[in-house]
Amino acid sequence: MNALAAPPRNGELGFWVAQLADKRPSFPRFTGQDSVDVAIVGGGYTGLWAAYFAKKLEPSLSVAVFEAEQLGYGASGRNGGWLSAMPPGNRATFARAGGGLEASRALQQEFVAGVDAVLDILQAEGIDADQHKGGALVAAHTQAGLGRLVTRRDADLKYGLTDDEVHMLDRDEFRSRINISTVHGGLFYKHCARFHPAKLVYGLAETLTSMGVRIYEGSRVDSVADKTLTLANGRVTAARTFICTEGYSGRLLGSRSLIPVNSSMIVTKPLPEEAWQQIGWDGPQCLNDSAHTFIYAQRTSDGRIAMGGRGVPYRFGSGTGGDGATARSTVDLISQKLSSFFPGIPFEVEHAWSGVLGVTRDWNGGVHWDPASGIGSSTGYAGHGVTSAYVGGRTLVELAFEKETERTTLPWVGYQARKWEPEPIRWLGVHAMYRLFGIADQWEERRGSSKTSLLARFGSRLAGLHE
């Protein structure tokens, strides 16, 4: 690994938000009393998409978004910039939950369609978020990892993807796209686009403002009951309320319904052209790998590599980590991973940060609507949140206004995972699971294993990740 020349910027809501500091829109704090047709709690992707589709459904609706901090404060402003067709959870579990294989296939197809649908809306609304659909590559660094990708592709085909949408690459084919010297082969997914997370947040917000949506920042909702939202400085009555707070949902949905799992990222300074020629990453493909403690990465529009990984996975008591300050050990860990992919390239990390994603006990997301209370939610994306937020936000609107669509019957609608264990059991469990995955990766790499470690299989089944 190349030693970091100087400590990078750390936290500050991450690189994406910091890069746009002089372009960030600001919105007022809510005070007083009001009444709206639709109140949305949370100014991330889910809430913004819900507001968008509510106004598209009926432009005369009064719609207000209440954000506790600033728009994009959570995962929406800090994520890896992947718009992918990966559903939020285990497709086999969704199949068992109701509707069988065909229902789970319909869920997968909705997420495939969602990638292009988002891109089409951004084009129609004139939103420039550096979006570019170039697909995603998944690298296998071991024979065991390659075997997992074969199994994964079989599952993809079972749940409705086609040979054109996901196919295997041998070592040479993979290296012709991105020159990772240790790769054994990999997968290519057609339906994935790179984008700039904060640009998407601000672009959606500008569009919503032009549509007449009221947006409030610094306006934390303390409770929702009896069609009333209670805030520190006011109260709002709403016929319909959507809770779209993902990893920050404990306050409103219960601390054991889902937990905030931490993910960390680094971004390099722009690389010189000779480095890109050596790496061979000459397109906008997203990149991750088949390790149990996997990474995710993109080549940014201005010639950087942004790469994420888990680091410290969970804070005791479901802490959310504030502005995302990240331990140096985590920065070093992800930096070492990057250097192992592309040895000899002198990377310099410019910014490091962390954020939280919402995870249910079995890692399956869900969309919920209760007509009696007039409250709905879409949460539990488990790291696959960009397309999930689009599909979830749109589905919430359709459910709340009794519109029967292809989305309202999908198996994640109404899906309920069991509750997380109380502390300290859940802290011990989450850390033990990630520890098992880390040991399994080390075991497979050192021994050149051709089969997945039993420790990893146990951890995967314990978490409900195995399809």
VOGU-3710 file (C-alpha; in Angstrom, 3 decimals, decimal comma):
1> mnalaapprn> 0,000/0,000/0,000  1,094/3,544/-0,648  1,250/5,528/2,579  -1,189/8,380/2,715  0,686/11,604/2,060  -1,473/13,467/4,551  -4,621/12,678/6,509  -7,598/13,074/4,171  -10,643/15,168/4,915  -12,801/13,117/7,218
11> gelgfwvaql> -16,534/13,084/7,731  -18,246/16,384/6,832  -21,094/14,292/5,302  -18,654/12,958/2,733  -17,062/13,951/-0,540  -20,211/14,260/-2,639  -21,834/16,819/-0,346  -18,562/18,659/0,355  -17,817/18,948/-3,357  -21,099/20,822/-3,842
21> adkrpsfprf> -20,885/22,976/-0,718  -21,196/26,220/-2,676  -24,124/24,876/-4,702  -26,158/23,294/-1,912  -29,714/24,599/-1,770  -31,021/25,589/1,646  -34,561/25,444/2,936  -36,285/26,998/5,967  -36,938/25,426/9,335  -40,585/24,629/9,977
31> tgqdsvdvai> -42,299/26,552/12,764  -45,923/27,053/13,703  -48,860/24,980/12,508  -49,949/23,726/9,114  -52,170/21,217/7,372  -51,159/19,259/4,257  -52,478/16,446/2,112  -49,176/14,546/2,212  -46,434/14,898/4,825  -43,112/13,194/4,154
41> vgggytglwa> -40,604/12,560/6,933  -37,072/12,384/5,559  -35,315/14,362/2,853  -33,485/11,524/1,130  -34,227/9,701/-2,104  -37,315/7,842/-0,858  -38,986/10,957/0,474  -38,110/13,013/-2,576  -39,404/10,369/-4,981  -42,588/10,012/-2,940
51> ayfakkleps> -43,124/13,769/-3,157  -42,449/13,671/-6,900  -44,980/10,938/-7,610  -47,609/12,441/-5,311  -47,482/15,678/-7,291  -47,405/13,794/-10,585  -50,505/11,894/-9,513  -52,383/15,015/-8,468  -50,670/18,404/-8,936  -53,182/20,127/-6,642
61> lsvavfeaeq> -52,062/18,107/-3,594  -50,275/20,017/-0,865  -47,054/18,098/-0,172  -44,394/18,926/2,417  -41,043/17,261/3,160  -39,610/17,509/6,688  -35,877/16,797/7,024  -34,248/16,675/10,466  -30,849/17,868/9,246  -30,259/18,863/5,600
71> lgygasgrng> -31,341/17,193/2,378  -29,164/14,178/1,652  -27,779/14,098/5,202  -28,098/10,315/5,385  -27,307/7,553/2,919  -28,730/9,512/-0,014  -25,847/11,987/0,140  -23,121/9,541/1,150  -23,626/6,360/-0,910  -21,434/4,825/-3,574
81> gwlsamppgn> -23,335/6,212/-6,554  -24,793/2,970/-7,922  -28,200/2,873/-9,602  -28,539/-0,887/-9,881  -31,188/-3,548/-10,415  -30,387/-5,361/-7,150  -33,538/-5,805/-5,010  -33,322/-4,997/-1,292  -33,158/-8,481/0,130  -33,261/-12,202/-0,465
91> ratfaraggg> -35,330/-13,148/-3,496  -35,887/-16,677/-2,183  -37,337/-15,281/1,041  -39,658/-12,972/-0,892  -40,783/-15,953/-2,984  -41,637/-17,915/0,162  -43,402/-14,925/1,700  -46,178/-14,951/-0,887  -46,723/-15,395/-4,587  -43,941/-17,888/-5,120
101> leasralqqe> -41,245/-17,736/-7,763  -43,235/-15,605/-10,196  -43,808/-12,901/-7,565  -40,113/-12,737/-6,803  -39,354/-12,587/-10,524  -41,790/-9,677/-10,832  -39,910/-7,895/-8,045  -36,621/-8,420/-9,857  -38,074/-7,171/-13,129  -39,439/-4,040/-11,458
111> fvagvdavld> -35,932/-3,200/-10,279  -34,509/-3,853/-13,745  -37,101/-1,481/-15,196  -36,430/0,990/-12,390  -32,875/1,694/-13,545  -33,951/2,996/-16,943  -37,041/4,660/-15,466  -34,907/6,796/-13,159  -32,553/7,705/-15,999  -35,510/8,645/-18,204
121> ilqaegidad> -36,972/10,913/-15,509  -33,635/12,628/-14,931  -33,369/13,337/-18,643  -36,950/14,572/-18,850  -36,548/16,854/-15,836  -33,158/18,145/-16,916  -31,336/16,764/-13,873  -27,578/16,326/-14,393  -26,231/13,925/-11,780  -23,267/12,659/-13,834
131> qhkggalvaa> -25,443/9,634/-14,630  -24,178/7,124/-17,146  -25,341/3,548/-17,652  -22,252/1,412/-18,142  -23,147/-1,711/-16,177  -21,361/-3,279/-13,220  -18,439/-5,671/-12,960  -18,047/-8,138/-10,082  -14,503/-9,421/-9,623  -13,544/-12,791/-8,177
141> htqaglgrlv> -10,095/-12,801/-6,553  -10,199/-16,472/-5,555  -11,509/-19,710/-7,030  -13,978/-19,859/-4,153  -15,195/-16,369/-5,046  -15,560/-17,375/-8,688  -17,628/-20,353/-7,626  -19,921/-18,053/-5,672  -20,421/-15,931/-8,769  -21,417/-18,989/-10,796
151> trrdadlkyg> -24,005/-19,801/-8,131  -25,100/-16,184/-8,010  -25,628/-16,061/-11,760  -27,683/-19,255/-11,618  -29,907/-17,536/-9,054  -30,108/-14,404/-11,212  -31,342/-16,485/-14,145  -33,807/-18,300/-11,901  -35,291/-14,988/-10,798  -35,719/-13,623/-14,283
161> ltddevhmld> -32,506/-12,017/-15,510  -31,396/-13,044/-19,000  -28,049/-14,097/-20,448  -27,775/-10,627/-21,943  -28,367/-8,980/-18,571  -25,842/-10,985/-16,544  -23,006/-13,054/-17,954  -19,755/-14,609/-16,860  -16,386/-13,218/-17,866  -13,193/-15,224/-17,861
171> rdefrsrini> -9,957/-13,737/-16,557  -8,873/-12,183/-19,844  -12,311/-10,797/-20,626  -12,471/-9,155/-17,225  -8,981/-7,688/-17,461  -9,792/-6,223/-20,862  -12,381/-4,053/-19,098  -10,622/-3,365/-15,789  -7,070/-4,615/-15,362  -7,122/-6,260/-11,938
181> stvhgglfyk> -4,075/-8,513/-11,898  -5,385/-10,975/-9,297  -8,793/-11,546/-10,873  -9,896/-15,082/-11,752  -12,946/-13,949/-13,687  -16,209/-12,279/-12,843  -19,716/-11,189/-13,742  -21,030/-8,325/-15,818  -24,427/-6,830/-15,055  -25,990/-4,746/-17,803
191> hcarfhpakl> -28,461/-2,781/-15,692  -26,398/-0,452/-13,528  -25,541/3,230/-13,812  -22,993/5,436/-12,121  -24,070/8,788/-10,737  -23,146/11,564/-8,266  -25,306/11,082/-5,145  -25,520/14,696/-3,969  -26,249/15,988/-7,461  -29,216/13,632/-7,599
201> vyglaetlts> -30,534/14,877/-4,242  -30,249/18,539/-5,184  -31,597/17,991/-8,670  -34,691/16,254/-7,324  -35,164/19,006/-4,739  -35,040/21,709/-7,408  -37,586/19,816/-9,483  -39,895/19,415/-6,476  -39,687/23,097/-5,623  -40,782/23,941/-9,163
211> mgvriyegsr> -43,727/21,561/-8,710  -44,871/23,341/-5,570  -43,566/20,942/-2,912  -42,612/22,637/0,344  -39,291/21,468/1,772  -38,126/22,109/5,327  -34,663/21,428/6,762  -33,622/21,344/10,405  -37,169/20,156/11,116  -37,062/16,918/13,073
221> vdsvadktlt> -40,349/15,071/13,468  -40,536/13,703/17,002  -43,724/11,699/16,641  -46,512/10,816/14,232  -49,917/9,873/15,655  -53,576/10,618/15,024  -52,651/12,167/11,662  -50,514/14,744/13,447  -46,767/15,302/13,165  -45,178/16,823/16,237
231> langrvtaar> -41,993/18,841/15,732  -39,892/20,849/18,155  -41,350/24,122/16,911  -44,724/23,166/15,560  -47,409/20,700/14,590  -48,655/19,531/11,221  -51,861/17,678/10,435  -51,703/15,425/7,391  -54,170/13,133/5,697  -51,273/10,860/4,708
241> tfictegysg> -47,791/10,584/6,180  -44,845/8,714/4,661  -41,919/7,811/6,941  -38,839/7,663/4,708  -35,965/7,724/7,184  -34,139/4,423/6,419  -31,215/3,965/8,867  -32,553/6,777/11,063  -35,965/5,178/11,561  -35,593/3,966/15,144
251> rllgsrslip> -37,224/7,062/16,613  -40,427/6,632/14,612  -40,604/2,934/13,706  -38,991/1,342/16,754  -35,356/0,643/17,556  -35,681/-3,082/16,848  -37,558/-2,883/13,540  -34,353/-2,100/11,668  -30,879/-1,003/12,655  -28,306/1,398/11,161
261> vnssmivtkp> -25,415/-0,608/9,716  -22,303/1,415/8,942  -20,533/1,602/5,595  -17,416/3,653/4,870  -15,927/5,207/1,746  -12,813/6,852/0,421  -12,281/8,883/-2,726  -8,917/9,489/-4,349  -7,586/12,629/-5,881  -7,971/12,650/-9,695
271> lpeeawqqig> -5,667/10,108/-11,332  -3,344/11,053/-14,217  -4,111/9,642/-17,640  -1,154/7,239/-17,523  -2,589/5,652/-14,369  -5,956/5,148/-16,061  -4,230/3,577/-19,046  -2,513/1,105/-16,726  -5,739/0,359/-14,865  -7,678/0,051/-18,100
281> wdgpqclnds> -10,891/1,322/-16,492  -11,870/3,461/-19,442  -15,652/3,502/-18,998  -18,317/4,258/-16,412  -18,685/0,660/-15,192  -19,293/0,232/-11,497  -17,098/-2,317/-9,714  -17,406/-4,634/-6,755  -16,110/-8,056/-5,794  -17,208/-11,451/-4,539
291> ahtfiyaqrt> -15,431/-11,279/-1,179  -17,611/-11,750/1,895  -16,427/-8,334/3,102  -16,970/-6,878/-0,346  -16,150/-3,471/-1,765  -18,078/-1,252/-4,181  -16,529/1,399/-6,388  -16,985/3,767/-9,302  -14,808/5,851/-11,594  -16,138/9,358/-11,103
301> sdgriamggr> -16,826/11,786/-13,921  -13,765/13,838/-12,881  -11,329/10,914/-12,914  -11,247/9,675/-9,307  -11,913/6,292/-7,782  -14,553/6,229/-5,059  -14,497/2,968/-3,106  -16,519/1,766/-0,141  -16,468/-1,096/2,339  -17,809/-1,963/5,757
311> gvpyrfgsgt> -15,184/-0,933/8,340  -16,837/-0,827/11,796  -20,208/-2,360/10,954  -22,436/-1,330/13,848  -22,398/1,067/16,793  -23,767/-0,058/20,126  -27,295/1,159/20,734  -27,916/1,808/17,019  -25,742/4,907/16,823  -25,792/6,674/13,478
321> ggdgatarst> -22,373/8,333/13,542  -23,150/12,007/13,030  -21,355/13,598/10,094  -19,489/10,398/9,223  -16,050/10,749/10,809  -14,187/7,518/10,019  -11,456/5,696/11,926  -7,991/5,774/10,355  -7,916/1,978/10,535  -10,964/1,837/8,259
331> vdlisqklss> -9,440/4,331/5,831  -6,277/2,203/5,737  -8,281/-0,991/5,222  -10,150/0,326/2,170  -6,997/1,998/0,833  -5,132/-1,305/1,081  -7,931/-3,003/-0,829  -7,697/-0,409/-3,581  -3,918/-0,779/-3,812  -4,228/-4,574/-3,937
341> ffpgipfeve> -6,510/-4,223/-6,943  -4,112/-1,928/-8,786  -0,562/-2,376/-7,460  1,976/0,241/-8,413  -0,544/3,059/-8,788  0,225/5,927/-6,344  -3,236/6,667/-4,976  -3,765/9,622/-2,671  -6,963/9,618/-0,636  -8,651/13,014/-0,558
351> hawsgvlgvt> -11,725/12,361/1,565  -13,043/9,582/3,813  -16,485/9,263/5,345  -19,098/6,865/6,689  -22,853/6,586/6,610  -25,545/4,180/7,726  -27,967/1,995/5,832  -31,161/0,495/7,209  -31,123/-3,267/7,825  -33,940/-5,490/9,049
361> rdwnggvhwd> -33,281/-8,716/10,932  -33,318/-10,788/7,740  -31,922/-8,028/5,464  -35,173/-7,749/3,492  -36,767/-4,376/2,830  -40,450/-3,613/2,853  -43,093/-1,078/1,874  -45,955/-0,631/4,340  -49,190/1,329/4,232  -51,840/1,449/6,968
371> pasgigsstg> -55,015/3,101/5,691  -56,495/3,336/9,177  -53,705/5,508/10,560  -52,789/7,120/7,251  -49,111/6,242/7,838  -46,777/4,425/5,469  -43,080/3,641/5,250  -40,487/2,256/2,858  -37,277/1,101/4,515  -34,727/-1,683/4,971
381> yaghgvtsay> -32,799/-1,328/1,734  -29,640/-2,945/3,166  -27,263/-1,077/0,882  -29,304/-1,343/-2,331  -31,116/1,880/-1,714  -31,018/4,004/-4,855  -33,421/2,036/-7,034  -35,239/0,810/-3,914  -35,978/4,411/-2,981  -37,452/5,087/-6,411
391> vggrtlvela> -39,605/1,940/-6,415  -40,496/2,292/-2,733  -41,414/5,973/-2,894  -43,545/5,437/-5,973  -45,243/2,394/-4,437  -46,095/4,304/-1,253  -47,972/6,894/-3,270  -49,845/4,242/-5,235  -50,851/2,379/-2,076  -51,895/5,530/-0,238
401> feketerttl> -54,099/6,699/-3,116  -55,490/3,225/-3,840  -53,942/2,875/-7,276  -53,522/-0,767/-8,259  -50,311/-1,149/-10,257  -47,668/-3,761/-10,997  -45,797/-2,431/-7,958  -48,541/-2,630/-5,329  -48,666/-6,449/-5,441  -44,927/-7,091/-5,257
411> pwvgyqarkw> -43,841/-9,398/-2,406  -41,959/-6,710/-0,472  -45,239/-4,805/-0,011  -46,364/-5,554/3,521  -43,365/-7,788/4,182  -42,526/-7,984/7,890  -39,179/-9,186/9,196  -38,908/-10,294/12,789  -37,484/-7,797/15,249  -33,819/-7,454/16,078
421> epepirwlgv> -32,581/-8,800/19,399  -32,134/-6,299/22,254  -28,694/-4,994/23,177  -26,066/-6,238/23,775  -27,107/-9,332/21,838  -27,522/-7,538/18,516  -24,183/-5,724/18,841  -22,460/-9,033/19,531  -24,349/-10,761/16,718  -23,621/-8,182/14,015
431> hamyrlfgia> -19,939/-7,925/14,929  -19,613/-11,708/15,139  -21,149/-12,094/11,669  -18,739/-9,596/10,100  -15,852/-11,153/11,968  -16,759/-14,537/10,493  -16,821/-13,023/7,024  -13,423/-11,398/7,532  -11,841/-14,624/8,745  -13,417/-16,501/5,839
441> dqweerrgss> -11,919/-14,072/3,304  -8,464/-14,438/4,869  -8,786/-18,230/4,901  -9,827/-18,434/1,246  -7,097/-16,054/0,052  -4,257/-17,648/2,005  -5,146/-21,218/1,103  -6,286/-20,572/-2,446  -9,553/-22,280/-1,579  -11,804/-23,497/-4,344
451> ktsllarfgs> -14,850/-23,688/-2,071  -16,507/-21,122/0,173  -15,446/-21,328/3,809  -17,856/-23,070/6,176  -17,550/-20,039/8,462  -18,888/-17,792/5,712  -21,706/-20,204/4,922  -22,698/-20,227/8,571  -22,584/-16,409/8,780  -24,591/-16,040/5,583
461> rlaglhe> -27,321/-18,381/6,760  -27,351/-16,766/10,192  -28,058/-13,399/8,579  -30,541/-14,759/6,044  -28,388/-13,752/3,076  -28,206/-17,172/1,388  -30,519/-17,676/-1,605
//
